[in-house]
């Protein structure tokens, strides 16, 4: 489990070769990588929003969620993260169809799961959810994800560097939009969770 995390952060080019040689399935990826790492920001946000509260810091008041609201928010957040990985994988697959030998949807989803590793780990700061700190960590995680994307996509998907640049740029743009949507939803859940979440889960 999580055998590729350190390698992707320290020597990504070599690690992409190891990942490619494994011929991994999507089920194995989710079971041994995505499901575990996606829980990192969710658990940290649960702890942070219930024990510390979110806010800008300083003299500004912190907003806390009760345990039930934070639990429901965590379910929504976790589901959104898992769906986002699958969505980005399908975007990569759709973009790659224009090439002579496009990679399979399975390989594209697997690739998306691994490039999201820095974003998952950046969620550690949510244990103390200052808005500016979370944004900073998110930007750093996004930059590292972009690096993994541009470095790995030509090699891992079997396309040229020029083709990889096109796919990478489009994928990154979609990823940023997905990230912005998730951040907006998270802020709404944090700020109005005590009102919205019991209503959403009333059945």
N, C-alpha and C positions, 0 to 999 in steps of 0.2 A: 504494500500500500504506500502511496505517495513516494514511490521510488524515484520519480523524475523531478521532484520539486527543486531540490538543491542543484541538480545538474542544469535545469533550465535557467536558474538564477546566476550560476557561476560560469558555466561553459555551455551555452545554449546550442552552438553549432554541433558540437560533439553529441549532445543529448538528443538532438533531432535525429541523428543517425541511429542511435539506440532505439528510439521510439519507432522509427520507420521499420527497423528490423523485426519488431515484435509482432507485427500484423495483428494488432489489438482490435477487439470488437467494441462497439458503442456501449454495450451492456457492461463490459469490463471497465471501460473508461469511467462511466458514471459510478459504478460500485466501488472502485478503488481510487478515484481521484476527485471527480466533480462533486459527488454527494458529500464527501468529507470536507473538502475545502470550501464549498459553498456554505457550509454550516458555520465557518469561522466568522464572517461578518454578521450573520444572524444571531449567533450566541453572544458575540461581543455587544451588538446593539441591544439585545435583550437585557444584558447586565447593565450597560451604560444608561439606558433610558429608564430603568426601574430603580437603580441605586444612586445614580449621579444626576440624571436629567440632562436634556440637551439644551444648548444655548450658545451665546457668543462669548461667555466668560466675563470676567470683570465684575462690575456691579449689576449686570443684567441678571434677571431672575432665570433660574433653570426650570424647565418644564419636564415633569416626570410622568410616566405612564404607570397605571396600576398593572399588576401581574397578568391579569386576564387580557387586558388590551394589548400589552406587549407580546403576549403569547400569540394572539391572533395576528398581530402585525408581523411577527416572525414567520408564521405560516405563509402569509401573503408574500413576504419578502423572499423567502426561500424558494417558493414556487416560481416567482418571477426570475430569479437567478438561473434556475435550471432551464426554464423555457428560453431565456436569453441565449444561453450557450447553444441550444439546438437551433435557434433562429439564426444566429451568426454563422453556424455551420452550413445551414441551407443557403444563406447569402453567398458564401464562398463557393458552394456547389453550383449555384445558378450562374455566377460570374465565370466559373471555369468551363462551362459548357461550350463556350465559343472556341475553345482550343481543340487541337487535333486529338489529343488523348486526355480527355478530362478525367480527374480523379473521381472516385465513387463518393456518394453521399456519406457513407460510413467514414471514409478517410477525412472528409471535410469537417464532420462533426467532431471527430477525434482531435483534429487539429485545433478547432475552436476551443475545445475543452482545455487543452494544454496552454494555449496562448492567454487564456483568462487567469492563469495562476497568479501573476502579480496583482491583479485586481482583487482576487479572493483574499490574498494576504494583506492587502492594504486595509481590509476591513477590521484588522486588529485594533486600529485606533478608535473604533466605535465604542470600545469599553469605557472611554472617557470622551463622550460625543460633543466636543466643541465643534461648532459648524466650520470654522476656518481650518481647524486641524483635519477634519474629515475631508474637506475639499482639497487641502494640500496633499494628503495621503492618496486621494483619488487621482489627482493629477500625476503624481509620481508613478502610481500603479498603471495608469493609462500610458505613460511614456515607455515604461518597461514592456508593457503588452505590445505597443507599437513596434518596439525593437525586436521582440520575439517574432512578431508577424512578418516584418520586412525581411528578417534574416532567414526565417524558416520556410516561408511559403514556396519559394522556387524549388527548394530541395525536397521538401516533404510532399508536395503535390506534383512533382515531376514536370515542372514548366520552366521556361526561361526566366532570367532576371527581369527582362522587360515585361513579360506577361505577369510575372509575380508582382511587379510594381503596380500594375493596373488593378489586379485583384486585391492587393494589400490596401491601396488607397481607398477603394470602394468599401472594403470590409471595415476599415478604420472609421470611415465616415458613418456607416451604419452603427458601428459599435459605440461611437460617441453619442449618437441620437438615443440609442438604447440606454446608455449610462445616464444621460440627462433625464430621460423619462423615469428611470428607477430612482434617481436622486430626488426628483420632484415628488414622486409617490411616497418616498420615505419621509420626506419633510412633512407631507400632508398627514401621513399616518402618525408621525411623532407628535405633531401639533394638535391634531383633532382625533387621535385614535380612541380616546375615551368615549367620544360621541359616535364616530363612524363605525368602528369595529363591532361593538355589540349589535348595532343595527344590521350590519352585513351578515353576521353569523347568528341572527335571531332564530333561524330555523334549525 
